[in-house]
Amino acid sequence: MTEEAGRVTAAERGPNAWVQVISAFVVVAALAGGLWKYQKDNGTQGSGAAVPAGPISCSSATPTGVPTMVRAGVRYVSANRLCQALNRPDLAALLGTPGERALSYGGDDDSVTLGGSDVPAPEMNVTLPTYSVQLSASFDHFAVKDMADLLGGDAHERTFLGRPAVLYSDRTYAFFFGIRPAEGSASSAPSHPTRRLVVARDPKDGGGSYDIALWRQDSERPDDAVLLRLAARILPTLPGWGGSGS
């Protein structure tokens, strides 16, 4: 049975999750009332092509255009560009698991609906034997510094690489279509504790963010030191990071 991991509509997640949906925080986006399939179990890319174990393969194609929903002056970062940021030979070493190879990967130039408008929320997921990593971008108008109180729980506001950031906990979610497998069966999809770091796209926190998430295949809580080390190496490679984010 296919695992679907967790970005869903506000009605399905509750009040705090509404903030996560708006800001593209969670694991799989709801688009046009449906769920995009995260390719962890079926070993496919967003294109439907089979994904071999080993190095990630990102497209070298340049996006044909910027989504019209992106604000003027803001540099759009596509799912393919997020893929390139994760496609590095030291990814497993940064995770503390040197020698591991990607089992599957997938991404999409997705969007979430806010106030009747579609807000771009591209993302990329990579699964390795020990960890899964998700990197996503949000092009909304929300300041990261305002989100810690709204997220609640253990959300902690901090400064990361000179930008407002929030470190918090989440979980992946499993969705089943048809007959749900029995609990504990081989086809039952687990819910994994997830640690997430959301960082403002620019030092002035003028709206929009990058989100990097980490969860373990054994369902143990990920180490924050691993997440922060990974974010410190990956986020500065994204387009526009060195300037205002535009």
C-alpha angles and dihedrals in degrees: 000000000000119000117227113195122213129280102116139152122294092249090059097046106037133232100314091045089057088069089049093050093049092050097042090244103143135075109263125019127233108230125181090347094304138095124248112227118248107216102222101118102027097050099228137131123229087266091060093245118137114261116219120214112260134045119020115251114213125186116255091207119118115234111260093228148339116269110258090233092068112102118249112268094023117117111231117225112203128211088252090057090050087051090054091051091055094041098090129130093232096053094108091044091053087054090052092247104102115190096030118128131208113271095191142343139188142165145170142201089240134166141204126218117243123174091342093309129103114239115200114245109172117183144177129204128196124186122202127174094266105024143024119212128199125190119187141164131213126202099193129124097249123121114229092219090067096054106072094075092044093050091050121178111078095338108146125194115220144149116258122186089342095308135102111264142169125214114200147147129258137157135232114241132216123221124188129200116208118355114009113231119244116269110267094019121132091252095050111113116224128224110234127207106241133199116208135189118197115192130187115254091231135022092249090058093228095164136296128061149203119239127198120187134187133193135167127235090225090057093241117140111268119243113254090216090062093049094048093046090051093047092049091057100039107039096059089058092064119104114269095012095121093055134033094311091256 
